Amino acid sequence: MLDKDVIAQLIADIGDDVFLRLSKQFLDETIERLETLLACRSQAAWSDLARHAHSLKSTAQSFGLPETGQQARLLQMAADNLDIAAVDAILPQLISIASAECDEFDVMRRGLAVSSR
């Protein structure tokens, strides 16, 4: 579930036009980052996985996707601790949660784009 207060504050801080542009970039990069996380897992690149999880955590929270941010934080900690069983449990959850929150975010974003015209 999106944190509408965080999103509203971000829009107030940067304006509708900039928000729409940055939020599209955020969604595109999030899709790429999820693919990168899967690749890091398959290559056992734990430090890269932790770094990408950290980046996802930060951006997701900044754009009002708290559950994605929380799961990314857990994944980062698991990768940092080389807890492979936890990585294997958390990564699919993160992908599922991030996909759902990104879909919800995109619907909200598109509604804002229509109302801004």
N, C-alpha and C positions, 0 to 999 in steps of 0.2 A: 504494500500500500504506500502510495506516495506521501511525502511530507509536504503538504500544500503550503504550510507556513514558510518553509525553506524556499520553495519555488516562488511564492509571492514576494518574499524579500529579495530574492535574486532578480526578479523582474523589476522590482522597484529600484534596485541599485543600478541596473544596467540598461533598462528600457526594453520594450517589446521587440524591436527590430534586432538588437544585439542578442537578446535571449533566444530568439528564433534561430538565428544563424549559429550561435554557439551550441544550442541544444541539439540541432541537427548534427553538428560535428561530434558532439558527445555520443549520440546514438550510434553513429557510424563507427567511431573509435571503440565503443563498448563491444560491438559485434566482433570487430577485429581482435580486441583484447581477449574475449572469450575463446576465440579460435587459437590465439597464441597460448593461452593457459593450457588448453588441451594438448597443443604441440609440445609445450614444455614438459607436461606430465609424461607424454609418450617417450620423450628423450631423456627423462629423469634429470632435467635441468632445474634443480631445486632452487638455486639462488635466483635464476631468471623467473621462475614461477612465483617466488615470494615477491620479487620486485614488481611484476605485473599485477599481482594481487593487491599490493600496496597502492599502486597507481589507481586501480579500479576502485578500491575502498575510498580513496580521497575524492575522486571525481563523482562517484555515485552519491556520496553524502552531500557534496556541494550542489548537486542537481536535484536533491530531494528524493533519492532512492535509498532509504535507510536499510531495508532488508538486504539489498544487494551489497551495500557497504559493510554490513555486519558479517555476511557470509564471506566476503572478500577478506575481511580482517581475520576471520577464523582460518581461512585457507593460507593466508600469509604466515600466521603463527605456526600452522602445521608444517608448511614448507621450511620455514626457518629452523624448526626443531627436527627436521627430517622424519616426521611422523607420517610415513607413507600410507598407513591404513587410514589415518584421518584425512589426508589429501584425497584419497580415493573415495571417501565417504562425502566429503564436503564439496568437491568439484562438481559432481552432478547436481547437487542441491543448488549450488551457486548458479549454474547455468539455467536451471529451471526458474529460480527466483528472479534472476536478472532478466530473463526473457519475458516473464510476466510483467515485471515492473517497467521494462522498456516499452512493452506494448501499451501499457496504461499511460506512460509518459508521452508516447507518440500521439495517442488519441488526444490527450490534453493539449499538446503542442499544436496539433493540427487545428483544434478548436480555437486556440488563441490566434493562429495565423488567419483563419477565416474572419474572426471578429476584429482583427487589426486592419483589415482592408478598407 
